[in-house]
Amino acid sequence: MKALAIKELSKNFDGVKVLENVSFDLQKGQMLAVLGPSGCGKTTLLRSIAGFEIPASGEIEISGVKAFGERLYLSPEKRKIGYVPQEGALFPHLTVEQNVAFGLPRKMKRTGRVLDMLELVGMQGFEKRMPHELSGGQQQRVALARALAPGPSLILLDEPFSALDTGLRAKLRDDIKHALEQSNATSIMVTHDQEEAFSMADVIAVMRDGELVQIANPDDVYTKPKDLKVATFVGEAVLLNGRISGECVDCPLGMLPCHKPSGCAEQVTVMIRPEQLSVGPIESGIQAKVMKTTYFGHDSLIELLIDENGQATSASIRVLGRPQVKVGDTVGLKVDGDVVIY
């Protein structure tokens, strides 16, 4: 069953297009991450679904009920949507328990629903605390419990981790994803953080300049990005010039198997993910010289120079742990798997 159906949604601000013909469906129980840089229209899309913004045209249908269309606008409180804004936005004068109970029918308050939701997000025992007595991560958990409490058709999360430090974000991501899965909630999260999108979502929608550029499962977005801009936005990429040769592409790293889109020109750009590259003895691949190594603890970045047929090309690769090569070494560079061409 479709939890959400968006059809040709458009929105302007002072004559500037913020959303342009955005269309997609979301199935019940799925999490969608809307990914894109600042100003691409992702928050406007979220606010339009919530009913906080009124689009210029298009249709929004939530669990089979039309919420927006020609001569139709359903107010936010009638859309059965839970909304988690940035930094939680809890009511400062209410306790944790009162925040979660806010807006619940009296009957649901008596059923223990509040305590159930607090337990779901790992905040049991904090019922009498005030918001100012909580950390940023705890406030976000309470905000999620408040959004889940009425049993909404859809949960919307607007960059919920943006105000938190890196270590806390990773733990909270896991906990919130678990809570959403346990409640079988359908959700949409807006983010500009690729790691958040890939680690949490079932489906990723990449937006650029108000348009939905690509929507697919995380693996397809990463391994088969729609265009070069998507490829470089969702992850690190090594870009090389190449020439189509049958089912392969001839480039400075040799003759490589590739994903070849229809209508592709003979001269192409080859996109390779750093983790597809590996170094070994000189005889094991294309010769490359180590120009720089950078150690990050969990992994290292190795910058290489390839001199193939008198043409110098640079490439960067990532390896686990400390690099086993040093600046000035000559190594053999090889590619694992198919590459993508544009």
Salt bridges, closest charged atoms under 4 A:
GLU20 OE2 - LYS17 NZ 3.21
ASP25 OD2 - LYS2 NZ 3.13
GLU53 OE1 - LYS11 NZ 3.82
GLU53 OE2 - ARG47 NE 3.36
GLU59 OE2 - LYS66 NZ 3.65
GLU97 OE1 - LYS128 NZ 2.75
GLU159 OE1 - HIS192 ND1 2.80
ASP175 OD2 - ARG141 NH2 2.69
ASP175 OD2 - LYS171 NZ 2.65
ASP193 OD2 - ARG169 NH2 3.44
GLU195 OE2 - ARG173 NH2 2.81
GLU196 OE2 - ARG169 NH2 2.52
ASP227 OD2 - ARG208 NH2 2.80
GLU236 OE2 - ARG318 NE 2.55
GLU266 OE2 - ARG243 NH1 2.73
ASP299 OD1 - HIS298 ND1 3.10
ASP299 OD2 - ARG318 NH1 3.29
ASP329 OD1 - LYS326 NZ 3.43
